[in-house]
Amino acid sequence: MPTYYPDLLKLMRAHGCEQRPGGKGSHEKWWSPITGRVVIVPRTKSRHTANSVLKDLGIDAKF
Protein backbone atom coordinates (compact mmCIF):
# COMPACT_ATOMS: atom_id res chain seq x y z
CA MET A 1 0.00 0.00 0.00
CA PRO A 2 1.49 3.38 -0.96
CA THR A 3 1.93 6.04 1.69
CA TYR A 4 0.76 9.57 0.95
CA TYR A 5 2.60 11.24 3.84
CA PRO A 6 5.76 12.38 1.93
CA ASP A 7 3.68 13.90 -0.88
CA LEU A 8 1.34 15.48 1.66
CA LEU A 9 4.32 17.16 3.38
CA LYS A 10 5.58 18.55 0.06
CA LEU A 11 2.18 20.06 -0.74
CA MET A 12 1.77 21.55 2.75
CA ARG A 13 5.23 23.15 2.70
CA ALA A 14 4.69 24.45 -0.85
CA HIS A 15 1.57 26.27 0.40
CA GLY A 16 3.40 27.84 3.36
CA CYS A 17 2.18 25.54 6.12
CA GLU A 18 4.41 25.34 9.19
CA GLN A 19 4.81 22.55 11.71
CA ARG A 20 4.03 23.59 15.28
CA PRO A 21 5.28 21.99 18.50
CA GLY A 22 3.13 19.27 19.98
CA GLY A 23 1.20 16.31 18.74
CA LYS A 24 1.13 12.78 20.05
CA GLY A 25 2.54 9.61 18.59
CA SER A 26 2.19 9.61 14.81
CA HIS A 27 0.21 12.88 14.74
CA GLU A 28 1.69 16.34 14.17
CA LYS A 29 0.35 19.88 14.48
CA TRP A 30 0.51 22.06 11.35
CA TRP A 31 -0.51 25.70 10.93
CA SER A 32 -2.01 26.89 7.65
CA PRO A 33 -1.53 30.51 6.51
CA ILE A 34 -4.54 30.05 4.20
CA THR A 35 -7.05 29.36 6.98
CA GLY A 36 -5.07 30.58 10.00
CA ARG A 37 -5.89 27.32 11.80
CA VAL A 38 -3.85 24.58 13.40
CA VAL A 39 -4.70 21.11 12.09
CA ILE A 40 -3.67 17.72 13.46
CA VAL A 41 -2.01 15.73 10.66
CA PRO A 42 -1.54 11.94 10.99
CA ARG A 43 1.24 10.11 9.18
CA THR A 44 -1.26 8.52 6.87
CA LYS A 45 -1.28 5.82 4.23
CA SER A 46 -4.87 6.60 3.27
CA ARG A 47 -5.63 8.75 0.24
CA HIS A 48 -8.95 9.77 1.80
CA THR A 49 -7.32 10.95 5.03
CA ALA A 50 -4.67 12.87 3.08
CA ASN A 51 -7.39 14.61 1.02
CA SER A 52 -9.29 15.47 4.21
CA VAL A 53 -6.15 17.06 5.70
CA LEU A 54 -5.65 19.14 2.53
CA LYS A 55 -9.26 20.32 2.72
CA ASP A 56 -8.90 21.26 6.42
CA LEU A 57 -5.76 23.26 5.60
CA GLY A 58 -7.53 25.10 2.77
CA ILE A 59 -5.32 23.62 0.03
CA ASP A 60 -7.15 23.03 -3.24
CA ALA A 61 -5.47 19.78 -4.32
CA LYS A 62 -6.33 16.08 -4.27
CA PHE A 63 -4.53 12.77 -4.49
N, C-alpha and C positions, 0 to 999 in steps of 0.2 A: 504494500500500500504506500503510495507516495505521501510525503509530508509537505504541507503547504507553508510551514512556519518560516523557512528561509526566504521564500518569495514574499510572504506577508511582511516580514521585516524590511525588505527592500522597498516595497510600496509605501509603508508607513514613514520610513526615513525620507523618501523622495518627496513626500507631501509635508515634511517639516515636523512630524510627530517626534516627541522626545520621551525617553524612558524616565520614569520617576522612581524614587526609592520606595521600597515596599513590595508587597505581593507575597504569596505563600506558595511554596512548592514549585509547581510548574507554571504558575501564573505570574504575570508581570503587570505593573501599572504603566500605562502610556498616556501622555497628554496630547491632545489634538489642537493645533492652532485654528483649525477650521471651525470646530464646534466649541472650543474652550473647555472641554470636559476631559476628565480622567476616565479611562476605560481599562478594565481588567482584561488582559489578553492571555489566553492559554497557549501553551506550545502545542498546537493542534495538528492533527493529521487529516482532519475532516474539511472538505471543501466548503461545506455548508457553514461550519463554525467560522472559518476564515472569512467568508463573505459577510457573515453577521458582524464580525469585528470591523470590517471595512465600512459597513453601513453605519455602525455606532460612532466611528471616528469621522464620518462625513466624507469619506473618500468614494468617489464615483468610479469604482472598478469592480470587476468580478473575476473569479477563477473559473 
